[in-house]
């Protein structure tokens, strides 16, 4: 056997007085976690599908001076296998079964209800209303141009509530008039560029928001089914679209004619575009998808949502230095420049700004915001809110978020 580790979640934790690496399946096909000593971190790197067990033990001995008995290594690999962390037949069978279950369910199950927000519909409505009421009134809006879209965070409501409230309250009337709501959400599980569709409906504590399957089919035809639904199971556990859909449904309320339909689209990483010479507008599949989406929604009242956060900086995200007062000021200045680029409506200029700094601030909203700008094709934006949210207990790591309304 030549074990190959999947793309998994790995975190350093404290177990009593000793550090440990905890490994979990990001797709949650298994609820088992595996704990390893930090010294075994090299073993995870070596499990790339090119070495059998004897070669793994030899490589550990040569590279790290770590000697494992055949039995000890066998036990570790068995733990990884039982937790479905290895890319093998056992994982493939579990993946296929989970995908079939997801596709045949009446709707996508709620993932964060009772965790990020109340599962009870009345309590949730009261919670969101209190959040809106707590935000200072910015005065009557004088711009009468029709609202076409928005940038909304996808951080948890506890930290990002004021920014959520400001931007969604400002677009409330446009949401209630919409027939189609397109939500571009960050796909945190995808390491590759591209869009991932689903035919599945999205649920909230108030019921089900139906997916506009005719639009999904038009996009899938333009992209090719294999590409369009390659990572569809990511929709089951990805939170970015769900958190936007809850606010959308809250504003829709009890519509007599039924809620507007969704087009939920997960957006993969732009890492290749940032680090190499290729540009996202040169991606033929992505361009075909946006063209098909525009054509399919041309005769409908449509609002488009980019569910994405801005920067992720500090030790929690791999930086070697904490974010201090000066760092906060620099982050604010950089984010203001980024938001100004977004507000011009120029997708290429926005992307180029991130590329020039090699995305060193980890703008996880880059793909959904870029694709929203591509779809809107020149709509101008106005910032409705901005925050820097703590991302560790010491406040030395930050996630910045914003709300922007497009007209």
N, C-alpha and C positions, 0 to 999 in steps of 0.2 A: 504494500500500500504506500502510495506517495501522497500524504495528506496535504490538502490545500485549504488554507483559511479563507473564509468569505470576507466581504466587507462587513465589519462588525463594530459595535460600540465598545470602546475600551476606556476605562477611567481609573485613575489612581486614587485609592481610598485608604483610610486608616482603619485597620482591624485590630482593636485593642491598642497595643503599643507598637504594632508592626504595620508597615505599609503593605498594600496588596493591589494587584491589578484585577479589576472586576470586568468580565467580558459578558456582553449580552447581544442578543439578536435584535437589530433595529427594526426588523419586520415583525417581531414578536410572534414568530411561528412557534417558538418555545418560550415558556416563562422561566426556564432554568437560567441561572447565572453561574459562571465559572470564576473562581478565585485562584489567582496564581501569585507566587512570589515575584517581585519586580525583577529578580535575576533571570526569570524565565521569559522576559520580554523578547529576548533574541530568538527564542524558539518560535514565537509567533511570526517573526519576520522570515524565518527559515522554512516555515510551512507554506511554500509557494507551489507545491505540486511537482517539484523536480527532484525531491529526495525521499528515499524510503526511510524506515525507522533507524536502521543502522547508520545511514548517512547523516541523519539528523543528530544522533548521539555523537558521531565523530565531529561534526561541524561545531557543536556546542563545546566539546572538549578543546578543540583547536582555537576557536575564536574567543571563548570566554573562560576556559579552564573549568567548565562546569561538566561534571561527570554524572550522567543519569544511568541507572540500571535499565535494562530492557523492560522490566516490570513497571518501573516508575514512569517511563515514557509512555508505555501502553496505557496506563491508568489516566494520564493527562489527556492523551488523544481520545480515549473513551469518553471522558467528560466533555470534551469539545464536540464529539460526535453526538452524544445524547442531547446536548443543548442546540443541536442543528447549526453549529458554527463552522462546520466544514463543508466545502463545496463538493458534494458527493451525491450518490443516488438517494440516500436517506433524506437529504435536504431537498432534492428535486421532487421527490414524491410529496413531501409536506408542502412545498411551494405550490405544486399543481392542485392539491386538495384545497388549500386556503384560497387560491385564486378562483376555483370553481364555486366555493362557498360564498365568496364576495360577490361574484357576478350573478348568482342565483338568488341572493337575498333581496327582499323587497326594496331596501334602500341601504346606503352606506351607514353603518352603525356609528353612533356618536362616540367619539374617542375621549373628549375632554370634559364632558358633562359630569358635574360632581367633583371635578378636579380643578379646572381652570375657571369654571363658572357654574352657577347653580343648575342642577338638573331639573328642578321644579320650574315649570313655565311661568307661574305667577311670581315666584321669587326672582327668577332671572329678569323678568320684565321690570320689576321694582329696582333691581340692582343696576340695570342699564339706565333706567330713568334717573336714578339718584346720581349716577355718573354724569349724565348730561346736565342735570340741574346744578351740579357742583362747579361746572365750568363757567367762568364769567362770560356774560353776554358781550360779544364783540361789536354789537350794533347792527343796524339794518344793512343788508347787502345791497349795493347800488348797481352792481353789474348784472344786467338782465340777459346776457348771452346764455344760451342753454348749457347746462352742465352735461358733460359727456363722460366724465370718469373721475377717478380719484386714486391716490396712493394711500393705503391704510396699513398700519403696522400689522405684524403677526406675533408680536411679543405677547406675553400673558396680560390679561386685562388688569390684574392688580398693579402692575408696574406701568403699563401704557394707557390706562383708562382715560386720562384727560385728552390725549392725542386722538384716540379712537372717537371719543365723544365729540370733539370739535369738528373733525372732518365728516363724520357720518351725520351729525346734526345739520351741517351745511348742505349736504346733498339729499336731505330727506325727501323733499318734494320730487326731485328727479327720480329717486328710487321708486316712489309710489306710482310714478307715471310710466316706469319702464316695463317693457314686455320681455326683454332679454337682459340678463345680467351676466356678463363675462367676468370670470374671476381667474386671473393669472396668479398662481401661488408658487412660492419657492419650494422646490423639491429638495429637501435637505438630505435625502437618501441617495440622490443621483450624483454620480461623479462625471457624467457625460452630458454634453449639450443635447438639446432636443426638447420636444413637447410630449407630454403623456396625457392621453385622454381617458375618459371612462364614460360608459353609457349609464352608469349607476346614478340613481337619485341621491341627493344629500338631505339628511334629516337634521332637524334642530329640536329642542324641547317643545316647540310649538307645532311640530308636524314635519311634513316633507316638502322640500323645494324640488320640483321636478326638473330633471335635466332635459334640455332641448336636444333630444336624440337625433332629430333630423339635421341639426347643425353639426353635431358630433360626427354623423355619418359623412357629411360633405367634407369635413376636415380630414377624416380618416381616408377617404377616397383620394384626396390630394396628397396625403403623406404616405399612404400604404398602411394597411392594417397592422402588419408586424411591427412597424416603427411606432405607429400611433398608440398602440396598447402594450408595448414591450414591458413597461414597468407599471402596469395598471395597479398592481397590488400596493404600490406606494400610496395610492389614494386612501387606503384603509387606515393608515397610521399617521399620515402627514397632517399637521395641524394648521398650516397656513390658510387653506381654503375654508376649513371649518370655522375658524375664528372670524373671518369676513362674512361667511354665510349667516352666522348668528346675528350679527348687526344688521345685515340685509333683511332678514326675516323679522327682526324687531321693528324695523321701520315700515315694512310692508303691512304689519298688523293683520287684521281680519278683513282682507279685501273681498268684496262681494263677488268679483269676477275671477277669483283665484289668484295665487301669487304668480309673479313673473317666472319665467323659466331660466335655469342656470346653464352656463357653459363652463364647467370646471376644468381648468387646464393647469397641470403641474409643469414647472419650467426647470430643466436640468441645469447643471453647472455651465458657466461660461469660461472655465479655467483655460481651455485650449485657445479660445479667442484672445484671452488676456495675455497668455504667455507666448503665443506663436503669431505668425504673420496674418493668419486668416481673420476675416472680419465676419461678424454674425450676419450682416446683410448678404454675404456671399453664400450662405448656407441655403441650398436650393429647397430642401424639405421644409425648413422653417418659413421661408418666403412663400412657398406654396400654401402652407397652412394659414398664414396670415391673410393671403389673398382669398382663400376659400372662406375664411371667417368673415371678412369684410363683405363678400358677395352674399353670403347666407343671411347676414343681418342688415343688409342695406335698406330693406323696407320696414324694419322694426324699430321701435323706440328702444334704444340700447344704452346701457351704462356699463362701463368697464372698470374693473377694480384691479389694481396692482397690490397684492398682499405681500409686502416685503419690508424688512427693516433696513437700516443703513449700516453703520460701522459696528464692528466687534473688535474691541481693543483691550489690551491688558494681559496679565499672566494667565487668566482663565482661557484665553484663546491662543496661547503659545508665545506671547511677547515676553521678552526677558526683563521688562521694566514695568513698574506700576504706573497707572495714570494719575498724576498729581494735578495740582491747580493749573500749572502751565500746560500740562497735557490736555486738560479739559478745554482750555482756551483755544489751543491749536486744533483740537477736534471740532470745536464749534465753528471755527473759521473754515476748516476744510469742508465740513458738512454744508455750511452756507453756500460755498462755491458749488458744491454738488447739487444742492437743491435749486440753485439758480439755473444750472444747466438743464435740470429736469423741466423747470418751468418754461424754458424756451420752446419745449415741444420737439426738440431736435434729438432723435434717438441716437444718431451717429455721434453727435457732439457729447452727449451724456456718456455713452460707452467709451469714447476716446479719453475722456477725463479720468475714468477709472483705470483704463489700460495704461495711461502714462505713468501712474504711480504703481503699476503692477498689482493693483487691488490689495495693497499692503494693509488696508484697514478692513478688509473682508466685508465688502458690501453684499450681504446675502440677498438683498432685494434687487441686485443688478439684473438678472434675467427677467423677472416679471415686470419691472418698471420699464426696461428697454422694450419689451414686447408690447406693453400698453402704449408706449409712445409710437411704436411702429403702426399699431392698429389705428390710433387716433390721428396720425399723420398730420402733425402741425398744430394740434390743440395747445393752447397756452395754459400754464398752471399758475396757481396762487397758493402759497404756503399757509396752512391753517393752524399748524402747531408743530412744535419740535421739543424733544426731551432727550436727556441722557440718563439711561436707566442703569442701576447697579447690577453687576453680573457676578459678583462674589461677595462674601461676607464682610470683607474689609473695605469694599468700595473702591478697589484699585483696578477693577476691570469694568468696562462700560459697553452697553449696547445703545446706539443712538437711533431714534425713530422720528418719523415725521408724518404729517398729514398734508396732502396737496390735492387741490380741486382743479380739474381741467374743464375748460370751456371752449 
